[in-house]
């Protein structure tokens, strides 16, 4: 079995997840990149290979619980565990007043942001523990902001799950933590703030470098 450290990145096909996966590969990790978007994963693979790194691509909707089970079993059988999990996957429906959040969008946000996060915690924890690994959740606080009812509530619930997990594993491991990227010109933020001056925002690659630097500290 390879001694190269492994990093599982969920939500790796775009934005911060893409940049972080590339940065982790550059730092010596073999990246297991999970996302729904095949084209984005292929672009990530090209970026990683261009830097001499390696990745395993997993096209998967994290709302697919059976798919998550197959993924985690495959990771265990091939690598025996993971050294790092970055959970960057998130779903945001269109912004809307709290009274008018479409039921389908709310159900999807609950399924991806809350339910899938809890199921992944249950499945990935046994992969992290043998390696004394670390789990990282990018954070963003939109709770209570106007028109962010669905996204803000489900992101807050996701963060609360993560905080409980961190408190429960403080003595036993794995190390569970969060990372707050500075505002970046991602597609998601562009949907939230379409008129914003994107030139004043921070490059995802720079924020990914910040994240990698925290791992070395």
C-alpha positions in Angstrom: 0.0 0.0 0.0 1.3 3.4 -0.9 2.7 5.7 1.8 1.5 8.8 0.0 -1.0 10.7 2.0 -4.6 10.8 0.6 -7.0 13.6 0.6 -10.7 13.1 0.0 -12.3 16.3 -1.5 -16.1 16.4 -1.8 -17.2 19.2 -4.1 -14.0 19.2 -6.1 -15.1 20.3 -9.6 -15.4 24.0 -9.2 -14.6 27.0 -7.0 -12.8 26.6 -3.7 -13.1 22.8 -3.8 -11.3 22.7 -7.2 -8.6 25.1 -6.0 -8.1 23.2 -2.7 -7.9 19.9 -4.5 -5.2 21.2 -6.8 -3.3 22.7 -3.9 -3.4 19.5 -1.9 -2.1 17.6 -4.8 0.7 20.1 -5.2 1.5 19.5 -1.5 2.0 15.8 -2.0 -1.5 14.3 -1.4 -3.1 11.8 -3.7 -6.5 13.5 -4.2 -9.7 11.5 -4.3 -11.9 14.1 -6.1 -15.7 13.8 -5.8 -18.2 15.9 -7.7 -21.3 15.6 -9.9 -19.7 17.5 -12.8 -17.5 15.2 -15.0 -16.1 18.0 -17.0 -15.0 19.9 -13.9 -13.3 16.8 -12.6 -11.5 16.3 -15.9 -10.3 19.9 -15.8 -9.1 19.3 -12.2 -7.2 16.2 -13.3 -5.5 18.1 -16.0 -4.5 20.9 -13.5 -3.2 18.3 -11.1 -1.2 16.3 -13.7 0.3 19.6 -15.0 1.9 20.0 -11.5 3.1 16.4 -11.3 0.4 15.4 -8.9 -2.1 12.5 -9.0 -5.9 12.2 -8.5 -8.6 9.6 -8.6 -11.8 11.1 -10.1 -15.2 10.0 -8.6 -18.3 11.4 -10.5 -20.9 11.1 -7.8 -23.9 13.1 -6.4 -23.3 13.1 -2.7 -27.1 12.8 -2.3 -26.7 9.2 -3.5 -26.3 7.3 -0.2 -25.6 4.0 -1.9 -23.0 5.7 -4.0 -21.4 7.1 -0.9 -21.2 3.7 0.7 -19.5 2.3 -2.5 -17.1 5.2 -2.5 -16.0 4.8 1.1 -15.7 1.0 0.8 -13.5 1.4 -2.3 -11.4 4.0 -0.5 -10.9 1.6 2.4 -10.1 -1.4 0.1 -7.6 0.6 -2.0 -5.9 2.9 0.5 -7.0 1.7 4.0 -8.2 5.2 5.0 -7.7 8.9 4.3 -5.4 11.5 5.9 -7.7 14.5 5.1 -11.3 15.1 4.2 -12.3 18.5 2.8 -16.0 18.8 2.5 -16.6 21.6 0.1 -19.8 20.3 -1.5 -22.8 22.6 -1.1 -26.0 23.2 -2.9 -27.7 26.6 -3.0 -31.1 27.2 -4.6 -32.0 30.6 -6.0 -32.3 33.4 -3.4 -35.9 34.0 -2.3 -37.9 35.4 0.6 -38.4 32.9 3.5 -42.1 32.6 2.7 -41.4 31.6 -0.9 -38.5 29.2 -0.9 -39.5 26.6 -3.5 -40.2 23.2 -1.9 -38.0 21.4 -4.4 -35.0 23.7 -3.8 -35.4 23.4 0.0 -35.6 19.6 -0.2 -32.4 19.5 -2.3 -30.6 21.9 0.1 -31.6 19.7 3.1 -30.6 16.6 1.2 -27.1 17.8 0.2 -26.1 20.3 2.9 -27.5 18.5 5.9 -28.4 14.9 5.3 -25.4 14.0 3.0 -23.0 15.8 5.4 -24.3 13.7 8.3 -24.0 10.4 6.3 -20.5 11.3 5.1 -19.4 12.0 8.7 -20.6 8.6 9.6 -18.8 6.9 6.7 -15.6 8.9 6.6 -14.9 9.0 10.3 -13.7 5.3 10.2 -11.4 6.2 7.3 -9.8 9.1 9.1 -9.3 7.6 12.6 -6.6 5.0 11.7 -4.5 7.8 10.0 -5.2 10.3 12.8 -6.6 12.4 10.0 -8.2 15.8 9.8 -11.7 16.8 8.5 -12.2 20.4 7.3 -15.4 22.2 6.5 -15.3 25.6 4.6 -17.6 27.9 6.5 -19.8 30.8 5.5 -22.4 32.5 7.7 -25.5 33.6 5.9 -28.0 32.6 8.6 -30.6 35.4 9.1 -29.6 37.4 6.0 -32.5 38.6 3.8 -33.3 36.2 1.0 -30.9 33.5 2.2 -33.5 31.6 4.2 -33.0 28.2 2.5 -29.2 28.3 2.0 -28.5 30.1 5.3 -30.6 27.7 7.3 -29.1 24.6 5.8 -25.5 25.9 5.8 -26.0 26.7 9.5 -27.3 23.2 10.1 -24.4 21.7 8.3 -22.0 23.8 10.4 -23.8 22.8 13.6 -23.4 19.1 12.7 -19.7 19.7 12.1 -19.3 21.5 15.5 -20.9 18.7 17.3 -18.7 16.2 15.6 -15.6 18.3 16.5 -16.7 18.4 20.2 -17.3 14.6 20.3 -14.0 13.7 18.8 -11.7 16.2 20.5 -10.1 13.4 22.6 -10.5 10.4 20.4 -9.9 11.9 16.9 -10.1 12.5 14.1 -9.3 16.2 14.2 -12.4 18.1 13.0 -12.0 21.8 12.1 -13.3 24.5 9.9 -11.8 27.0 7.5 -13.2 30.4 6.5 -12.1 31.4 3.0 -12.1 35.1 2.3 -14.7 36.2 -0.3 -13.8 34.7 -3.7 -15.2 35.2 -7.3 -16.8 31.8 -7.5 -19.8 31.0 -9.6 -21.9 30.6 -6.4 -21.0 34.0 -5.1 -21.7 35.4 -8.5 -25.3 34.1 -8.2 -25.6 35.6 -4.8 -24.1 39.0 -5.7 -24.4 39.5 -9.5 -23.4 43.2 -9.4 -20.4 42.9 -7.2 -17.0 44.1 -8.3 -15.2 40.7 -8.6 -11.8 42.3 -9.0 -11.6 43.1 -5.2 -12.3 39.5 -4.3 -9.6 36.9 -3.4 -8.4 34.2 -5.8 -9.5 30.7 -4.9 -5.9 29.5 -5.4 -4.7 32.0 -2.8 -7.3 30.8 -0.3 -6.4 27.2 -1.1 -2.8 28.1 -0.4 -3.9 29.5 3.0 -5.6 26.3 3.8 -2.6 24.1 3.0 -0.4 26.4 5.1 -2.7 25.7 8.1 -2.0 22.0 7.7 1.7 22.5 8.0 1.4 24.6 11.1 
